[in-house]
Amino acid sequence: MSRRYNMIIQKTDAEIAIMKTNATLVSQLLAEVAKVLKPGMTTLQIDALCKTFIMDQKGVPTFLNFHGYPFTICASVNDVVVHGFPNEKELKDGDIVSIDVGITRDGYVGEHAYSFILGEVSDEISQLVKVTKEALYKGIEQAIAGNRVGDIAFAIQQHTEKKYGYGVVRELVGHGLGKTMHEDPQVPNYGRRGTGTKLNENVVLAIEPMINMGKKEVYTEEDGWTIRTADGLPSVHFEHDVCVKKGKALILSDYSLIEAAEKTNSNLNIAYQLA
């Protein structure tokens, strides 16, 4: 989504507590998706589920009408990297389904993404999902006070592009998070250690590797939003909300809720987590 950046804003402990509550709500919502996701379902059905959940929590769907975006979620399937429009096409076995969603509540944004595997996939796709998720945590390890944005970027690129030869998307980056969805600093998934903006304590970041199985190049469809891989090969997207701290980053979102829900749904393939 188009970016509008401001100055870098360090949050108070009270603000971080609100953001953690919102990030956890998004995790709970993605867990609800994990419970019901199956072949034959449509991403429009998921969009409706997510909108109802957010409204029930007395929140506002962050993505809806953001610079004209017409849906509550971004639903990116297979070669769609990010910003996929929910639609009426039925999901099928073998699909990679990335759901990105946000909630604005009490004046602050929580938003993150998770990629699900439906049914059986090749070892190559399973590895792509596993490595992208690992890379997210490699980046988070570097989100500590005194480090620089380039340290996060380098860690992600090293684990994906350098180690496995995957394509790290250049045109799309992570970002700061707060009262709006996009604050400074930008957080690329590629870069050099020791470069970029210095990270101060209590800055909240959305760290989000977007990793292609093949080439790094992407293109935008005529709708102005949907971004696909140029070679048509799959892409995977994971995202956490993270607060910079001394010594160790504080992850505001909670993947354990989603992972527990995945285990209850026989339609989802979690073999990559066990590899």
C-alpha positions in Angstrom: 0.0 0.0 0.0 1.2 3.5 -0.7 3.3 4.9 2.1 3.0 8.2 4.0 5.8 8.5 6.5 6.3 11.0 9.4 9.1 11.4 11.9 10.0 8.4 14.0 7.9 8.2 17.1 8.9 6.5 20.3 5.8 5.2 22.1 5.0 5.5 25.8 4.5 2.3 27.8 0.8 3.1 27.9 0.7 3.4 24.1 2.6 0.1 23.7 0.1 -1.7 25.9 -2.7 -0.5 23.6 -0.8 -1.6 20.6 -0.1 -5.0 22.1 -3.8 -5.5 22.8 -4.6 -4.6 19.2 -1.8 -6.8 17.8 -3.1 -9.7 19.8 -6.6 -9.1 18.6 -5.3 -9.4 15.0 -3.6 -12.7 16.0 -6.9 -13.9 17.5 -8.6 -13.0 14.3 -6.0 -14.8 12.2 -6.5 -17.8 14.5 -10.2 -17.7 13.7 -9.3 -17.8 10.0 -7.0 -20.8 10.7 -9.9 -22.7 12.3 -12.1 -22.5 9.2 -9.9 -22.1 6.2 -10.4 -24.9 3.7 -10.6 -25.8 0.0 -13.8 -24.5 -1.6 -13.9 -21.4 0.6 -13.5 -18.0 -1.0 -11.3 -15.1 0.1 -14.4 -12.9 0.1 -15.9 -15.2 2.8 -12.7 -14.7 4.8 -13.0 -10.9 4.3 -16.6 -11.0 5.7 -15.5 -13.0 8.7 -12.7 -10.6 9.5 -14.9 -7.5 9.1 -17.5 -9.0 11.5 -14.8 -9.9 14.1 -13.3 -6.4 14.0 -16.7 -4.7 14.4 -17.6 -7.0 17.2 -14.4 -5.9 19.0 -15.5 -2.3 18.5 -12.6 -1.6 16.2 -12.3 -0.2 12.7 -10.9 -2.3 9.8 -7.6 -0.4 9.2 -7.3 -1.4 5.5 -10.9 -0.6 4.4 -10.9 2.6 2.4 -7.2 3.2 3.1 -6.2 5.3 0.1 -9.3 3.8 -1.6 -8.6 0.1 -0.8 -12.0 -1.6 -1.0 -11.7 -4.5 1.4 -11.0 -5.4 5.1 -8.2 -7.8 4.3 -5.5 -8.4 1.7 -5.8 -12.0 0.5 -2.7 -13.0 -1.5 -2.8 -16.5 -3.1 0.2 -18.3 -4.6 2.0 -15.8 -6.9 0.3 -12.8 -5.4 2.9 -11.2 -3.2 0.7 -8.8 -1.3 -2.4 -6.6 -1.6 -4.5 -9.2 -3.3 -8.2 -8.4 -3.6 -10.6 -10.9 -1.9 -12.7 -12.6 -4.6 -15.2 -15.3 -5.3 -12.6 -17.8 -6.7 -12.7 -21.0 -4.6 -9.5 -21.9 -2.8 -8.0 -25.3 -3.6 -5.5 -27.9 -2.3 -2.0 -26.7 -2.8 -2.7 -23.0 -2.4 -0.6 -20.7 -0.3 -2.9 -18.2 1.2 -1.5 -15.0 2.9 -4.0 -13.0 5.0 -2.9 -9.5 6.0 -5.4 -7.6 8.2 -5.5 -4.6 10.6 -7.6 -3.2 13.4 -7.6 0.3 14.6 -8.9 0.7 18.2 -8.4 3.2 20.9 -6.5 5.4 18.4 -3.7 2.9 17.5 -3.2 0.3 14.7 -2.5 -3.4 15.0 -1.8 -5.2 11.7 0.1 -8.2 10.6 0.1 -11.2 8.2 0.3 -14.9 8.1 0.7 -17.4 5.3 -1.3 -20.7 5.3 -0.8 -23.8 3.3 -3.9 -25.7 2.1 -3.4 -29.4 1.6 -0.4 -31.1 0.0 2.4 -29.1 -1.5 5.9 -29.8 -2.9 8.9 -29.9 -0.7 10.1 -26.7 -2.4 7.0 -24.8 -1.4 7.1 -26.1 2.1 10.7 -25.0 2.4 9.8 -21.5 1.1 7.2 -21.1 3.8 9.4 -22.4 6.5 12.4 -20.2 5.5 10.3 -17.0 5.2 8.9 -17.5 8.6 12.4 -18.2 10.0 13.6 -15.0 8.3 11.0 -13.0 10.1 12.4 -14.1 13.5 16.0 -13.5 12.2 15.0 -10.0 11.5 13.2 -9.5 14.9 16.4 -10.7 16.7 18.1 -7.5 15.3 15.3 -5.1 16.4 17.1 -4.0 19.5 18.0 -0.5 20.7 21.3 0.7 19.3 21.1 -1.5 16.2 20.2 -0.1 12.8 17.5 -0.8 10.3 20.1 -2.4 8.0 20.8 -5.0 10.7 17.2 -6.2 10.4 17.4 -6.1 6.6 20.7 -7.9 6.4 19.5 -10.7 8.6 16.4 -11.4 6.5 18.3 -11.2 3.2 21.1 -13.4 4.4 18.7 -16.2 5.5 16.6 -16.1 2.3 18.5 -14.7 -0.7 22.0 -15.6 0.2 21.4 -19.0 1.8 18.5 -20.3 -0.4 18.7 -18.2 -3.5 15.1 -16.8 -3.1 14.0 -13.4 -4.5 13.7 -10.7 -1.9 11.2 -8.1 -3.1 12.7 -4.7 -3.3 9.6 -2.5 -4.0 7.8 -3.3 -0.8 9.1 -2.9 2.8 8.1 -3.1 6.4 7.5 0.1 8.4 6.9 1.9 11.6 3.5 1.5 13.2 1.4 3.7 15.6 -1.6 6.0 15.3 -1.3 5.4 11.5 -0.5 2.2 9.6 2.7 3.6 8.0 5.2 5.6 10.1 8.9 6.0 9.8 11.3 4.2 9.5 10.9 2.1 6.4 12.2 -1.5 7.1 13.5 -3.2 3.9 14.1 -6.9 3.7 17.5 -6.4 2.1 20.5 -4.3 3.0 23.8 -4.0 4.8 24.6 -4.3 8.4 25.3 -1.1 10.3 23.5 1.1 7.9 20.2 3.0 8.0 18.3 4.5 10.8 19.4 3.9 14.3 16.8 2.0 16.4 15.7 3.6 19.6 13.8 1.9 22.4 9.9 1.9 22.2 9.8 2.4 18.4 7.2 0.0 17.0 7.9 -1.7 13.7 6.0 -4.0 11.3 8.6 -6.4 10.1 7.4 -8.3 7.1 9.6 -10.4 4.8 8.0 -10.9 1.3 10.0 -13.7 -0.3 9.6 -15.1 -3.8 10.5 -18.7 -4.7 12.1 -17.4 -8.0 13.1 -13.9 -9.1 12.8 -10.8 -7.0 10.9 -8.8 -9.7 7.2 -8.1 -9.3 4.5 -6.2 -11.1 1.2 -4.5 -10.2 -2.0 -5.5 -11.9 -4.4 -3.0 -13.5 -6.4 -2.7 -10.3 -3.5 -0.7 -8.9 -3.1 -2.9 -5.8 -2.5 -6.6 -6.5 1.2 -7.3 -6.8 2.4 -10.5 -8.4 5.7 -12.2 -9.0 7.0 -11.4 -12.5 7.9 -15.1 -13.1 4.6 -16.5 -11.8 6.3 -18.5 -9.0 4.9 -18.5 -5.5 5.6 -15.9 -2.9 5.2 -16.0 0.9 4.5 -13.2 3.4 4.8 -13.2 7.2 4.5 -10.1 9.4 4.8 -9.3 13.1 4.3 -6.2 15.1 7.5 -5.6 17.1 8.6 -3.1 19.8 12.3 -2.2 19.9 13.7 -2.8 23.3 17.2 -3.0 24.9 18.7 -6.5 24.6 15.6 -8.2 23.1 12.7 -7.1 21.0 9.2 -7.3 22.4 6.9 -9.1 19.9 3.4 -7.5 20.2 1.5 -10.0 18.1 1.2 -13.7 19.0 1.7 -16.4 16.4 1.2 -19.1 19.0 -2.6 -18.5 18.8 -2.6 -19.0 15.1 -0.3 -22.0 15.2 -2.5 -23.7 17.8 -5.6 -23.1 15.6 -3.8 -24.5 12.6 -3.3 -27.8 14.4 -7.1 -28.2 14.8 -7.7 -27.9 11.1 -6.9 -31.0 9.0 -7.2 -28.9 5.9 -4.1 -26.9 6.7 -0.6 -28.3 6.1 1.8 -27.6 9.1 4.5 -30.1 8.1 6.9 -27.2 7.5 6.7 -26.3 11.2 7.9 -29.8 12.1 10.7 -30.1 9.6 
